[in-house]
Amino acid sequence: MADPAAGSADPFRPAAMAALAAFPIETDSVELVSLSENVTYRVTDRSDGARYALRLHRPWYHTLEELVSERAWVRALAAAGIGVQAPVRTRDGQEYAEVTVAATGERRFAGLARWTTGRMLAEVLRETPDPALACGHFAALGALTASLHEQAAAWRPPAAFTRHALDADGFMGEAPHWGPFWDHADLSPAERRLALDTRHRLHAALARLARGPDAWSMIHADMHPGNVLVDGDRLTVIDFDDAAWGWHAYDIAVALVTQPEGPDRAAVERAYVEGYRTVRPLPDAVLAAVSMFRLVRGLAQIGWYHQRPELDRTTHFEAMKDGVMEQCRAFAASAA
């Protein structure tokens, strides 16, 4: 069995190799492609050259039941013709193999899926100076998002399905899903007070939002251009790790939140909405909530950083934090 990275400083490789033995492939090469919270490898099958993505899931984020539920939705999306990575079961029909990471003592669940060819949409956009071409990409992303919401709104999950909810408490409760953003060490006392005030205002606003099938279902919850692959005219959405019950407007906000201010942003957003509406109606009430969910996303990102103090404090974080604080001020002013 070829092991090109043998002897490297990858503490997860022995666990990855052990996990692969549980799946119905003849492992040839194994390449580490992402070493972060989840650890991902690109695997090649010796028998036919097919490639797969092996992911070792972080041990504290989801239970096995939640991971199996994620797979149930991904399989349903694939059956509906939506571009996702096709999951692969173990030799004995399970969705995941459980392995031990000897270097850390962790038990992790390993999942395998077909590798998807293509480039990240975020990379393609960085190399696309023509605003018209960027609008075309966002129109396609809007249509993809709408297809996902259309499937999810009509889908009836299996009885054992369990997944967290990004509702008022999930975003702005005492223990939000991505951590207590108001406690981040880089917030000044005034910024902390502002974050807490905004949290209370947002909790009340979210609690009032409708949850009908035109506004609420399973959502991807992290469907930004870095989690979408482009291969010709085909888009594939990857990384359902954050998938949850939630509002469609949050998915839309996440897709658009990285766009800088300016005339191009307005054009991109129009293109996205037009693309969405070619597949599924987008009620004005849902669209009106997107601005609020931009702020929700920003605060959630601060919470995400708060849970990971080992990450370097970067200029990017400071700029992001300052922008979110400005949004908090604007939100307070609009509610006054």
C-alpha positions as CSV (number, residue, x, y, z in Angstrom):
1,M,0.0,0.0,0.0
2,A,1.6,3.3,-1.1
3,D,1.9,5.8,1.7
4,P,3.7,8.9,0.2
5,A,3.5,10.9,3.4
6,A,4.8,8.1,5.7
7,G,7.2,9.6,8.2
8,S,5.6,13.1,8.0
9,A,4.5,15.0,11.0
10,D,0.8,14.0,10.5
11,P,-0.5,12.5,13.8
12,F,-3.8,11.5,12.1
13,R,-2.4,9.4,9.3
14,P,-2.4,6.0,11.2
15,A,-6.0,6.6,12.1
16,A,-6.8,7.5,8.5
17,M,-5.2,4.3,7.3
18,A,-7.1,2.2,9.8
19,A,-10.4,3.8,8.8
20,L,-9.8,3.1,5.1
21,A,-9.6,-0.6,5.8
22,A,-13.3,-0.4,6.8
23,F,-14.4,0.9,3.3
24,P,-14.8,-1.1,0.1
25,I,-11.8,0.3,-1.8
26,E,-8.3,-0.8,-2.5
27,T,-6.3,2.1,-1.1
28,D,-3.4,3.2,-3.2
29,S,-2.3,6.8,-2.4
30,V,-3.4,8.9,0.6
31,E,-2.8,12.7,0.5
32,L,-3.5,15.1,3.3
33,V,-5.4,18.1,2.0
34,S,-6.7,19.8,5.1
35,L,-5.5,19.7,8.7
36,S,-7.9,21.8,10.7
37,E,-10.8,20.9,13.0
38,N,-11.7,18.1,10.7
39,V,-8.9,16.3,8.9
40,T,-9.4,15.5,5.2
41,Y,-7.4,13.2,2.9
42,R,-7.6,12.6,-0.8
43,V,-7.6,8.8,-1.4
44,T,-7.0,7.0,-4.7
45,D,-8.4,3.5,-5.3
46,R,-5.8,1.2,-6.9
47,S,-8.4,-0.9,-8.6
48,D,-9.9,1.8,-10.8
49,G,-8.2,5.0,-10.1
50,A,-11.3,6.5,-8.5
51,R,-10.7,9.3,-5.9
52,Y,-12.4,9.8,-2.6
53,A,-12.4,12.3,0.3
54,L,-11.8,10.8,3.7
55,R,-12.8,13.0,6.6
56,L,-11.9,12.4,10.3
57,H,-14.6,14.4,12.1
58,R,-13.7,16.5,15.2
59,P,-14.8,14.6,18.2
60,W,-16.7,17.3,20.1
61,Y,-18.9,18.8,17.5
62,H,-21.4,16.1,16.5
63,T,-22.7,12.9,17.9
64,L,-22.7,9.8,15.7
65,E,-26.5,10.1,15.4
66,E,-26.1,13.7,14.1
67,L,-23.4,12.7,11.6
68,V,-25.6,9.8,10.3
69,S,-28.5,12.3,10.0
70,E,-26.2,14.6,8.0
71,R,-25.5,11.7,5.6
72,A,-29.3,11.1,5.3
73,W,-29.9,14.6,4.1
74,V,-26.9,14.5,1.7
75,R,-28.1,11.3,0.2
76,A,-31.6,12.8,-0.3
77,L,-30.1,15.9,-2.0
78,A,-28.1,13.6,-4.3
79,A,-31.3,11.7,-5.1
80,A,-32.9,15.0,-6.0
81,G,-30.1,15.8,-8.5
82,I,-28.4,18.4,-6.5
83,G,-24.6,18.5,-6.7
84,V,-23.1,17.0,-3.6
85,Q,-20.3,14.6,-2.8
86,A,-21.7,11.1,-3.0
87,P,-21.3,9.3,0.4
88,V,-19.8,5.8,0.6
89,R,-20.7,3.3,3.2
90,T,-18.4,0.9,5.0
91,R,-18.1,-2.7,4.0
92,D,-20.7,-3.6,6.6
93,G,-23.1,-0.9,5.5
94,Q,-22.4,1.8,8.1
95,E,-22.0,5.5,7.3
96,Y,-18.9,5.9,9.5
97,A,-15.9,4.0,10.9
98,E,-14.7,4.8,14.4
99,V,-11.0,5.1,14.9
100,T,-8.5,6.1,17.6
101,V,-5.9,8.8,17.0
102,A,-3.1,7.4,19.1
103,A,-1.2,10.7,19.3
104,T,-4.1,12.4,21.0
105,G,-6.2,9.6,22.4
106,E,-9.2,10.9,20.5
107,R,-11.9,8.7,19.1
108,R,-13.0,10.1,15.7
109,F,-15.7,9.1,13.2
110,A,-14.3,8.7,9.7
111,G,-16.6,9.2,6.6
112,L,-15.8,8.6,3.0
113,A,-17.3,10.3,-0.1
114,R,-16.5,10.4,-3.8
115,W,-14.0,13.1,-4.6
116,T,-15.5,16.0,-6.6
117,T,-13.5,17.6,-9.4
118,G,-13.4,21.3,-9.8
119,R,-12.1,24.5,-8.3
120,M,-13.5,26.5,-5.3
121,L,-15.8,29.2,-6.5
122,A,-14.0,31.6,-4.2
123,E,-10.8,31.0,-6.2
124,V,-12.6,31.4,-9.5
125,L,-14.1,34.7,-8.3
126,R,-10.7,36.1,-7.2
127,E,-9.5,35.5,-10.8
128,T,-12.7,37.0,-12.4
129,P,-12.2,40.8,-12.9
130,D,-15.2,41.1,-15.1
131,P,-18.3,41.9,-13.0
132,A,-20.6,40.3,-15.5
133,L,-18.9,37.0,-15.1
134,A,-19.0,37.3,-11.3
135,C,-22.7,38.0,-11.6
136,G,-23.1,34.8,-13.7
137,H,-21.4,32.8,-11.0
138,F,-23.6,34.2,-8.3
139,A,-26.8,33.6,-10.3
140,A,-25.7,30.0,-10.6
141,L,-25.0,29.9,-6.8
142,G,-28.5,31.4,-6.1
143,A,-30.1,28.7,-8.2
144,L,-28.1,26.0,-6.4
145,T,-29.2,27.4,-3.0
146,A,-32.8,27.5,-4.1
147,S,-32.6,23.9,-5.3
148,L,-31.3,22.9,-1.9
149,H,-34.0,24.8,-0.1
150,E,-36.7,23.4,-2.4
151,Q,-35.7,19.8,-1.6
152,A,-35.3,20.5,2.1
153,A,-38.7,22.3,2.5
154,A,-40.5,19.3,1.0
155,W,-38.3,16.6,2.6
156,R,-39.6,14.3,5.3
157,P,-36.5,13.1,7.3
158,P,-36.3,9.6,8.7
159,A,-37.7,9.1,12.2
160,A,-34.3,8.9,13.8
161,F,-33.1,12.2,12.2
162,T,-31.5,14.6,14.7
163,R,-29.6,17.8,14.1
164,H,-29.1,21.1,16.0
165,A,-31.3,24.1,15.3
166,L,-30.0,27.6,14.4
167,D,-33.0,29.3,15.9
168,A,-33.2,32.3,18.3
169,D,-31.5,30.3,21.0
170,G,-29.0,28.6,18.7
171,F,-27.8,31.9,17.4
172,M,-28.4,34.3,20.3
173,G,-29.2,32.2,23.4
174,E,-27.2,31.8,26.6
175,A,-25.1,29.1,24.9
176,P,-25.1,29.8,21.2
177,H,-24.0,27.1,18.8
178,W,-20.8,28.9,17.8
179,G,-19.9,30.1,21.3
180,P,-20.5,33.2,23.4
181,F,-19.2,35.9,21.0
182,W,-19.6,38.6,23.7
183,D,-16.8,37.0,25.7
184,H,-14.1,37.2,23.0
185,A,-10.9,38.6,24.6
186,D,-10.4,41.2,21.8
187,L,-13.7,43.0,22.5
188,S,-13.3,46.2,24.6
189,P,-15.7,46.7,27.5
190,A,-17.8,49.0,25.3
191,E,-17.8,46.5,22.5
192,R,-18.8,43.7,24.9
193,R,-21.8,45.8,26.1
194,L,-22.7,46.5,22.5
195,A,-22.5,42.8,21.6
196,L,-24.7,41.8,24.5
197,D,-27.3,44.5,23.7
198,T,-27.3,43.4,20.1
199,R,-27.7,39.8,21.2
200,H,-30.8,40.6,23.2
201,R,-32.3,42.6,20.3
202,L,-31.5,39.9,17.8
203,H,-33.0,37.1,20.0
204,A,-36.3,39.0,20.1
205,A,-36.3,39.6,16.4
206,L,-35.4,36.0,15.5
207,A,-38.1,34.7,17.9
208,R,-40.7,36.6,15.8
209,L,-39.6,35.2,12.5
210,A,-41.9,32.7,10.7
211,R,-40.9,29.1,10.3
212,G,-43.1,28.0,7.4
213,P,-41.6,25.9,4.5
214,D,-41.1,29.0,2.5
215,A,-38.6,30.3,5.1
216,W,-37.3,27.4,7.3
217,S,-36.0,23.9,6.8
218,M,-32.7,22.1,6.9
219,I,-30.0,24.5,5.6
220,H,-26.4,24.2,4.7
221,A,-25.4,27.1,7.1
222,D,-22.0,27.6,5.6
223,M,-22.7,27.9,1.8
224,H,-20.1,30.6,1.0
225,P,-18.1,30.4,-2.2
226,G,-15.3,28.6,-0.4
227,N,-17.6,25.6,0.0
228,V,-18.8,25.4,-3.6
229,L,-16.8,23.7,-6.4
230,V,-17.0,24.8,-10.0
231,D,-16.5,22.3,-12.9
232,G,-17.6,23.8,-16.1
233,D,-21.3,24.7,-15.7
234,R,-21.8,22.4,-12.7
235,L,-21.6,23.5,-9.1
236,T,-21.2,21.1,-6.2
237,V,-21.7,22.1,-2.6
238,I,-19.4,20.5,-0.1
239,D,-18.9,20.4,3.7
240,F,-22.2,19.9,5.4
241,D,-20.6,20.0,8.9
242,D,-22.6,23.0,10.0
243,A,-25.9,21.8,8.4
244,A,-28.9,22.5,10.7
245,W,-32.5,23.4,10.9
246,G,-32.6,27.1,10.2
247,W,-33.9,30.0,8.2
248,H,-33.3,30.2,4.4
249,A,-32.3,33.8,4.8
250,Y,-29.3,32.7,6.8
251,D,-28.0,30.6,3.9
252,I,-28.5,33.5,1.6
253,A,-26.7,35.9,3.9
254,V,-23.7,33.5,4.2
255,A,-23.4,33.3,0.4
256,L,-23.3,37.0,0.1
257,V,-21.6,38.3,3.3
258,T,-18.1,38.1,1.9
259,Q,-18.8,40.6,-0.9
260,P,-17.3,44.0,-0.4
261,E,-19.3,47.2,-0.4
262,G,-19.7,49.0,-3.7
263,P,-21.7,48.9,-7.0
264,D,-20.5,45.5,-7.9
265,R,-21.9,44.1,-4.7
266,A,-25.4,45.4,-5.5
267,A,-25.1,43.8,-9.0
268,V,-23.9,40.5,-7.5
269,E,-26.7,40.4,-5.0
270,R,-29.3,41.1,-7.7
271,A,-27.9,38.3,-9.8
272,Y,-28.0,35.9,-6.9
273,V,-31.6,36.7,-6.1
274,E,-32.6,36.4,-9.8
275,G,-30.8,33.1,-10.0
276,Y,-32.6,31.9,-6.8
277,R,-36.0,32.9,-8.2
278,T,-35.5,30.9,-11.4
279,V,-35.9,27.8,-9.2
280,R,-38.0,28.8,-6.2
281,P,-40.0,31.8,-5.0
282,L,-38.1,34.1,-2.6
283,P,-40.7,36.0,-0.5
284,D,-39.9,39.6,0.2
285,A,-40.1,38.9,3.9
286,V,-37.3,36.3,3.6
287,L,-35.2,38.7,1.5
288,A,-35.8,41.5,3.9
289,A,-34.3,39.4,6.7
290,V,-31.0,38.8,4.9
291,S,-29.5,42.1,6.2
292,M,-30.2,41.0,9.8
293,F,-28.7,37.6,9.2
294,R,-25.5,39.2,7.9
295,L,-25.1,40.6,11.4
296,V,-26.0,37.2,12.9
297,R,-23.2,35.6,10.8
298,G,-20.7,38.2,11.8
299,L,-21.4,37.7,15.5
300,A,-21.3,33.9,15.0
301,Q,-17.8,34.3,13.4
302,I,-16.6,36.1,16.5
303,G,-18.0,33.3,18.6
304,W,-16.2,30.8,16.4
305,Y,-12.9,32.6,17.0
306,H,-13.6,32.8,20.7
307,Q,-13.8,29.0,20.9
308,R,-10.4,28.7,19.2
309,P,-8.0,30.9,21.2
310,E,-5.1,28.9,19.7
311,L,-5.6,30.7,16.4
312,D,-3.4,33.7,15.7
313,R,-5.1,37.1,16.0
314,T,-4.9,38.5,12.5
315,T,-5.5,41.8,10.8
316,H,-8.4,40.1,9.1
317,F,-10.0,39.3,12.4
318,E,-9.7,42.8,13.7
319,A,-11.1,44.3,10.5
320,M,-14.0,41.7,10.6
321,K,-14.7,42.5,14.3
322,D,-14.7,46.2,13.7
323,G,-17.1,45.8,10.8
324,V,-19.5,43.7,12.9
325,M,-19.4,46.3,15.7
326,E,-20.4,48.9,13.2
327,Q,-23.3,46.7,12.0
328,C,-24.4,46.3,15.7
329,R,-24.5,50.1,16.0
330,A,-26.5,50.4,12.8
331,F,-28.9,47.7,14.0
332,A,-29.5,49.4,17.3
333,A,-30.1,52.7,15.5
334,S,-32.6,51.1,13.2
335,A,-34.5,49.7,16.2
336,A,-34.6,53.0,18.1
